[in-house]
């Protein structure tokens, strides 16, 4: 069964997803990687600039979202973890996880990450970049799909990113096993 993991930027959802995939032999799919690659291909220095300035961003959203929806329809029984802001929306029968984090910790992680497509120079800039990206994405999702990524009632599990990747992964996997037993 598919696990969809979403959350705020830099919450650790990618690291958690990869850890779970390695430990439990799930396939890993990440829409953020798809966006980062497209951002680079179109010549944008950051995902935020790509999302705010590219006139075809909604078309790109739909292409990626259609791929995710198709996976949900054709492979729901497969062991897949999808790291994506909206996979929970397109695969309602998945085990839906939201990883939360405070903005200061997220900004610190971004600053230390040295991501090419999110090059920030200060903690304050990193924090504002993340908040702007989060708001830009959520506004676009509400416009496109009439869905609210920030409504925590949409998820089967909401977890704070305040422990090790290993601990968070174990909690998620335990709750996932309880979910599929129902």
C-alpha positions as CSV (number, residue, x, y, z in Angstrom):
1,X,0.0,0.0,0.0
2,X,1.2,3.5,-0.8
3,X,2.4,5.9,1.9
4,X,2.1,9.6,1.0
5,X,4.4,11.9,3.0
6,X,4.0,15.6,2.9
7,X,4.9,18.5,5.2
8,X,6.5,21.9,5.3
9,X,9.7,22.5,3.3
10,X,12.8,21.2,5.1
11,X,10.7,19.2,7.5
12,X,12.7,16.0,6.8
13,X,10.0,14.3,4.7
14,X,12.6,13.3,2.0
15,X,15.0,11.9,4.5
16,X,12.3,10.0,6.3
17,X,10.9,8.7,3.0
18,X,14.3,7.5,1.9
19,X,15.1,5.9,5.2
20,X,11.7,4.0,5.2
21,X,12.3,2.9,1.6
22,X,15.8,1.6,2.4
23,X,14.7,-0.2,5.6
24,X,11.4,-1.7,4.4
25,X,12.1,-2.0,0.6
26,X,9.6,0.5,-0.6
27,X,9.9,2.3,-4.0
28,X,10.7,6.0,-3.6
29,X,9.0,8.7,-5.7
30,X,9.6,12.4,-5.1
31,X,7.8,15.2,-6.8
32,X,10.1,17.8,-5.3
33,X,13.0,16.2,-7.3
34,X,10.9,16.5,-10.4
35,X,10.3,20.2,-9.7
36,X,14.0,20.9,-8.9
37,X,15.0,19.3,-12.2
38,X,12.4,21.4,-14.1
39,X,13.5,24.5,-12.3
40,X,17.1,24.0,-13.4
41,X,16.0,23.1,-17.0
42,X,14.0,26.3,-17.3
43,X,17.0,28.3,-15.9
44,X,15.6,29.4,-12.6
45,X,17.9,29.8,-9.6
46,X,15.3,28.7,-7.1
47,X,12.1,26.7,-6.8
48,X,10.4,29.8,-5.4
49,X,11.3,31.9,-8.4
50,X,10.3,29.1,-10.7
51,X,6.9,28.8,-9.1
52,X,6.3,32.6,-8.9
53,X,7.6,33.6,-12.4
54,X,7.0,30.7,-14.8
55,X,3.8,31.1,-16.7
56,X,3.4,27.4,-17.3
57,X,3.7,26.3,-13.7
58,X,0.1,25.2,-13.4
59,X,0.5,23.1,-16.5
60,X,3.7,21.6,-15.0
61,X,1.8,20.9,-11.7
62,X,-0.9,19.1,-13.6
63,X,1.6,16.9,-15.5
64,X,3.3,15.8,-12.3
65,X,0.0,15.5,-10.4
66,X,-1.5,13.4,-13.2
67,X,1.5,11.0,-12.9
68,X,0.9,10.7,-9.1
69,X,-2.8,10.2,-9.5
70,X,-2.2,7.4,-12.1
71,X,0.2,5.7,-9.7
72,X,-2.5,5.8,-7.1
73,X,-5.1,4.2,-9.4
74,X,-2.8,1.5,-10.9
75,X,-0.4,0.7,-8.1
76,X,-2.2,1.3,-4.8
77,X,-1.2,-2.2,-3.5
78,X,2.5,-1.7,-4.3
79,X,4.9,-0.7,-1.6
80,X,5.6,2.9,-2.6
81,X,6.4,6.0,-0.6
82,X,5.6,9.2,-2.4
83,X,7.3,12.4,-1.1
84,X,4.9,15.0,-2.4
85,X,2.9,18.1,-1.3
86,X,-0.3,16.8,-2.8
87,X,-0.1,13.0,-3.3
88,X,-2.4,12.6,-0.3
89,X,-5.0,14.4,-2.3
90,X,-4.6,12.4,-5.4
91,X,-4.4,9.0,-3.6
92,X,-7.0,9.2,-0.9
93,X,-6.7,5.5,0.0
94,X,-3.0,6.0,0.9
95,X,-1.6,6.3,4.4
96,X,-1.3,10.0,4.6
97,X,1.5,11.5,6.7
98,X,2.2,15.2,7.4
99,X,5.6,16.1,8.8
100,X,5.5,19.4,10.7
101,X,8.4,21.7,11.7
102,X,8.8,25.2,13.1
103,X,10.1,27.7,10.5
104,X,13.3,28.6,12.4
105,X,14.4,25.0,12.4
106,X,13.4,24.6,8.8
107,X,15.4,27.7,7.8
108,X,18.5,26.4,9.7
109,X,18.2,23.1,7.7
110,X,17.9,25.0,4.4
111,X,20.8,27.2,5.2
112,X,23.0,24.1,6.0
113,X,21.7,22.0,3.0
114,X,23.5,24.0,0.3
115,X,20.7,23.1,-2.3
116,X,21.6,24.5,-5.7
117,X,18.0,25.5,-6.4
118,X,17.5,27.2,-3.0
119,X,20.7,29.1,-2.5
120,X,20.2,31.3,0.6
121,X,22.8,33.3,2.5
122,X,21.2,34.0,5.9
123,X,18.8,32.5,8.4
124,X,16.3,35.3,7.9
125,X,16.4,34.9,4.1
126,X,16.0,31.2,4.4
127,X,13.0,31.5,6.7
128,X,11.3,34.0,4.5
129,X,12.0,31.9,1.3
130,X,10.5,28.9,2.9
131,X,7.4,30.7,4.1
132,X,6.9,32.4,0.7
133,X,7.3,29.0,-1.0
134,X,4.9,27.3,1.3
135,X,2.3,30.1,0.8
136,X,2.8,30.3,-3.0
137,X,2.4,26.5,-3.3
138,X,-0.7,26.4,-1.1
139,X,-2.4,29.3,-2.9
140,X,-1.8,27.5,-6.2
141,X,-3.1,24.2,-4.9
142,X,-6.3,25.9,-3.6
143,X,-6.8,27.6,-6.9
144,X,-6.1,24.4,-9.0
145,X,-7.7,21.7,-6.8
146,X,-9.7,23.5,-4.1
147,X,-7.7,21.7,-1.5
148,X,-6.0,22.9,1.7
149,X,-2.6,21.4,2.3
150,X,-2.5,23.1,5.7
151,X,-5.6,21.4,7.1
152,X,-4.1,18.8,9.3
153,X,-7.5,16.8,9.3
154,X,-6.5,15.7,5.8
155,X,-3.9,13.3,7.2
156,X,-3.9,10.0,9.0
157,X,-0.7,10.9,11.0
158,X,0.7,14.3,11.9
159,X,4.2,14.2,13.3
160,X,6.6,16.9,14.5
161,X,10.1,16.7,13.1
162,X,11.8,17.0,16.4
163,X,13.4,13.6,16.7
164,X,15.9,11.6,14.7
165,X,15.1,10.3,11.2
166,X,15.2,6.8,12.6
167,X,12.8,7.5,15.4
168,X,10.3,9.4,13.2
169,X,10.5,6.6,10.6
170,X,9.8,3.9,13.2
171,X,6.7,5.9,14.5
172,X,5.4,6.3,11.0
173,X,6.0,2.6,10.1
174,X,4.2,1.5,13.3
175,X,1.2,3.7,12.6
176,X,1.2,2.6,8.9
177,X,1.1,-1.1,10.0
178,X,-1.9,-0.3,12.3
179,X,-3.5,1.5,9.4
180,X,-3.3,-1.4,7.0
181,X,-4.5,-3.9,9.7
182,X,-7.8,-2.0,9.8
